[in-house]
């Protein structure tokens, strides 16, 4: 909380992903339907969650940050409790929970309520059942079913979490004697929430939109990169260093129970699958890499607990705890060397030059920069340019003209901001666009 507070109280900290969450929540709370009346890549459960927040708190970044903080506390408690129950360490300790909370607050964009944070809650709930199964504490079928359901629900918040299905299957193969029937039960549990969701969209006539706007982008379309991988490595250099120190300490120690040895390998396998997960992440930001937090927290905890000299452990632990002050706050407020290495300027939403002309008006942005929506309200379904640009760039197809026409007929914008210079062609082909006039070729106002 202390680490997060300076950023939470600072002005001008809204990021582009946060603006997207708020806009989707706003349109959903107004009664617009997902994927046909709101073109977004957000998961259905995430969009519903943001819609509920908008109903309660409106377009509030602070609400996202406070709810995120509460969820992180809950996740830290669950993670630590899971390790305590399963006797992951020789002593009862709250170090893993503390490290988990610290890693989830390592960079300022992790302070908001991202879909990856929402989905990770259900991954941790699945983890509890997975470890119980691996330790042979229970062999109940309902436990296996719950694992699949939890992973399936997590995927409806954030689709890249589907990677946990093959990961858990492989873990069962390596570390347990699971019979075939339970593998099938696991897969059935995973597809149950996904199947019900697909059935709902099929009944409401939106299955194709659901696939095109949520499933298809995750399979390789529409990457958005706000940070390069060098910047991310710099941001997380200290946790990465301590992760390898923890891994080395585990190898050096070598005295574990059978389950503790399996757990160590399980966490290493998790980190390995995290690398595969990276290829499914279509928005490259620090917050979407939190999949690594549980295994990294485990190995860093091993490192600290395996240091024999307590005074040395305390000194190193203090160094670790104050690191985010420099790598996070130092980068954000510009008092650490990382300010020159990590360019977060393109990640923070800034007011546009025509803010006065669009303030509190319903607008449409034809282009990738969503900044104009900061003080305006979104109109038409075409909220996310990565999904709608193909429709607007291929106006020779009648189907595309029909889609645009329907979108405008139901939710006409007062102002259109043309970042891609496509309005002249739209005006020539769609009568509804002839109502707009512009003096600069960018901002078009409706007569």
N, C-alpha and C positions, 0 to 999 in steps of 0.2 A: 504494500500500500504506500509506503514512504517513497519507494522508487517511482511508482506510477504518478503520484500526486503532482509533481511539477509540470508534467506534460498535460495531465487532465485539467489543470488550472490555466494553462497557457492558451492564448488566442491563436487562431489560424492553424490548427493542427489537424483539420479534417483531411483525410486521405481520399484518393479516388475510389478505392474499394468501399470505404465507409459511405461515401456519397451514393454509390450504387445500391448498397443495402438499404439506405434510408429512402431512396426514390422508389425502389421496388416495394418496400413496406407501405409507402404512402399510396401508391397506385392500387396495391392489393386491398388496403383498408377502405378505399373508395368503392370497392365492389368490382374491380376489373379482374378478369380471369387470367390465371397463369398461362403463359406460353402462346396464347392466341391474342389476348388483349394486353399482355405484358411480355415483350420479347426479352428474356433474360436467361442467363446461364446458371442462375442460382438454383439450388435444389428446392423441391416443393416444400419440404418441411422447414427449411431455412426461410423461404419466402413467407410462409405462414407465420413463423416466429417474428419476423420483422414487421409483418402486418399487425400483429397483436401489440407489439411495442409502439407502433405508430398510433394505434387507437388509444393507448394509455398515455403516452408521453409526447406524441407528435414527432416532428423531425428533429430528434434530439441525439446528438453525438454523445452527450454525457450519459444518457440512459443506456446506450450501448456499452459504454465503458464500465458503468456501475454493475450492470448485469454480468458482463464478462468477468469482472473481479469476483463476484459471488460464485460464478461457475468454476473459476480457477481454484478458489478455496475448497469447493466441493470436490473437484478432481484431485487436488493434492491430498485431501483427507482419504478419498477412496483408494488412491494409489498406495499411500503409506499403509492403510489398513490391509490391503491385499497382500503386501509384502510381509506384514507382521503375522497375519493369519497363516500364511504359507511358510513361515520361518525361513525367509530368504537370507537372513543374516544370523550370525551366532548370538547376537544380542538384540533386544527390543530397542528400537531407535526411531526417532522422528526425522532423522537426517534426510531420507529419501523424499519425504513430503516437502521439506523445506527447500531442497534443491529443485524439486519439480516446480514449486511456486516461483522460484527465482528464475529458472529457465523460461517459464511462461511469461515472464516480465522482462526479458532480456533486451527487447527492442520495442520502440514506442508503438509500432503498428500491431503488436500483440495485445495491446491494451483494449482494443475494440472487440466487438462480438462478431467474429468471423464464422462462416459456415464450418470451417475446419475445427474451430474450438467447440462448436455445438456438437458436431459429429463425434469428436474425440471422447466425449462423455460416455457415449454408448460403446465405444471401443474398450474403454476401461471397464465398463460393466461386463462386457464379454470376456475380458482378460481374467476376471475373478473366476469365472466358470472354467475357462481354459486351464488355468493353473491347478484348480481343484481336480480336474480330469487327469491332468498329467501326473499328479501326485497320488492318483488312485484313491483319493478320499471318497469319491462318489462316481458311480457309473450309471446314473439315472439318465434315461432317454430325454426327459424334459430339460435337463441341463444342456445337453448337446443341441436340442432344438432352440433353447434360449440364446446360445452362442450365435447361431445362424441368424436369428431374428435381430439381435442387437447389431450385428454387422450390417444386415440389410437396412435397418433403420438409419444407421450412421451414414450409409451410402445415399440415403434420401436427403440427408443434410448436405453431404459433400461426396460427390460420386467417386473421386479417386480412392476412397476408403474401400472400394470393392477389392483392392489388392489384399485385404486381410483374409478373404476367403481362401485363396490358394496358400497364403502364409500359414493359416491355422491348419489346413489340411496337411501341409508339409510337416508342421510341428507335431501333429498327431502321428504321422508316419515315422518320424525320427525318435520321438520320445514316449510313445505309448503303444499299447497293443490294441488299438481301436479296431473293432470289427467293421465289415463293409456296411452293414445296416446303419451304423451310426454316422458314417461318412455321408450316406444318402440323406439321413435325417438332418445333418448339418447343412447340406446344400438346399434341402427343402425349406428349412427355417430361413435361410438367406433369401431365397426367392419369394417367400411368402409375402413380406411387406412390399417388395418390388412388384410382384404380380398383382397384388391388390391395388397398388397405385396405378399401374398400367391399365387395369380393368376400369378404374374410376375415370381415367382420361379417355379411354375408349368409349365408355358409355356417354360421356359428355362431348364426344366428337373432337377430342383434342390429342389423341394418341400420337398422330403424326407430328404435331407441334411439340409435344413432350419429347419425342425422340430427337427431332431436329435441333431443338434449342437447349436441351439438357444433356442428353446422352451423347449425341454426335460430336459436339465441341470437345468433350473430354477425350474422345478417341482420336484427336489429332487436328482439330480445326480451331483457329482463332486464338493463338497465343498472345498474351499481353505481358510484357516484361518491364517492370519498373526498376529492377535491380539486375546487374549482371552477377554472374556467379563468383567473380573475384570479390565484389563488394559483400556478398553474403558470407563468403569465407572469412573476410576481415571482421564482420560483425560478430560471427560466432567462433572466432579463433580460440578464445579462452575455453569455452565448453568443449570444443573439438580436442584441444590439448589435454584437458582433464579426462575426457573420454578415453583417450589412448593410454593415459597414465593408469586409469582404472582397469582397463583391459590388461595392461602389463602386470598390474598388481594381482589380478585374478590368476593369471598364468603362473606367476612366481609363487603364489601361496600354495595352491594345489591341494589344500585340505578342505574338502567339501563333502557333505552328504550326497547321496545319489541325486536327490531332488535338487539340491543347490547347484550341483554341476549341470544338470539338465536345464535349470532356470538360466544359468549363465549363458549356455549355448542358445537357449530360446531367445534371450534378449539380443544376442549377437545376430541371430537369424532375422529378428525384427529390424535391426539396423540395416541389414543387407537388403531386405525387402523395401526399406525406406528409399534406397537408391532407385529401385524400380518405380516406386511411387512418384519420384521426381519427374519421370517422363510423362506421367498423367496429369501433372500440375500445369494448368494453362495460364494461371496468373502468378508470375514469379515474384513473390514478396516474402519477407521473413515469416509472416504469420502463417503461411501455408506449409511451413517446414516443421510444424510442431509435432508431426508424427514421430520425429526423432527424440522428443523430450522424454518419454518413459524409459527407453533403453539407455539413453545417455545419463538420465538421473540415476538409474540403477548402477551403472559402472562408475560414475563419479562418487556415489555413496560407498561403493566397495573400496575405492581409493582412500577416502578419508577414514573409513573404519579399519582399514588395514595398516594405517600408519601407527607404528608402535609407540613413538614418542608423542604423548598427548599435547605437549606444548607446541611441537612442530605442527601437529594436525590443526590446532587452533589458529596458529599464525597463517597457515596456508588457506584455511577455511575463511578467515577474515579477508584475505586477498581475493579469494573467489567471490565473496559476497559484494565487495565494493567494485568489482570489475564492471558490472552493468552501469554504475554511476558514470564511468568514463565512456564505455562503448555505446551506451544508450543516450544518456543525458548529454554527454560530451559531444556526441555527433549531432544531436538535435539542437542544442543551444550553442554549439560551435566553440567549445573550450578545450577540445581534445583533437589530436592529430587526425583522427578519422574523419573530421569535417571536410578535409581536402580529398579523401579517398572514397568516401561514400556520398554520392550525389542523390540526396533525397528531395531535391528541389522540384523535380518533375513528378513527385509522388504526392505532394501537398496541393490541395485545390486552392487556387487563387482567384480573386474576383476579376472579371473581364472588364474591358474598356467600355462596354455598353451596358453596364449593370443597371443604370438608371432607366434605360429604355425597356428592360425586360423584368424589372423588379416585380415579383408577385404575379406575373402574367403566365399564361399557359404557353409553353414554347416547345419547339422541336429543334433538336440539334442534328444537322446532317454532317456528321464527322465524328472522329474518335474522342475529341476533347469534351468531357462532360461538365467542365467548369461553369458554363452558363446556367446550368440547373441549380447552382448553389443558392441563388435567391429567387428562383422561378419554379414553376410547377410543370412537370412533364405532361405533354399531350401526345396523343396517338400511341399505338402499341410499340413503336420503333424506338425503344429506350436504349438498347445496346447496339452500337454501330457495327461491331464485329459480326452480329447476326443479321443485321438488316442491309449492310452495304451491298451484298450481292443483288438484292431486290432493286435497289436504287441505281446500281451501276449497269444493270441489264434491262433497260427500258424498252428494248425491242420485242420483248416477250409480253404477250397480252396478259398472262397470268400474273406477272409482276405488277403491271399497271392496275389490274383488278385488286390485288392485295393492298396496294398503296391507296387506291380509291376508297376501299372499305375502311381502312384505318383512319382516313381523314374524315369520312362521313360520320363516324361515331364519336370523334374527339378532335374537333378542329382547333389547331393552335392559333394563338393571336400573333405570335412572332415565330419566324423560321430563321435559324442561323445556319447559313450555308458555308461550311468549312471546306467542302469538296468541290464547289463550283458546278453543281449539277442542277441548280434551280432553272436556268434558261431552258434546258431540255425538258424538265418537269412541266414548266409553264406551257411549252409547245405541245405536250402530249396529254396532259390531264387538265381539264377545264377548271377544277377546283383551285388550282395553283395560280390562276390568272387574277385572283383577288388580292394577290400580294404584290407590294411595290418595294423597291429598294433604291437607295441613293448611293450605296457603296459596294453593292454586289455581294454583301455578306449578310447583313441584317435585313430581312424582309418582313414588313408589317402588313397585316390584313386591313384592307380598306373598310 
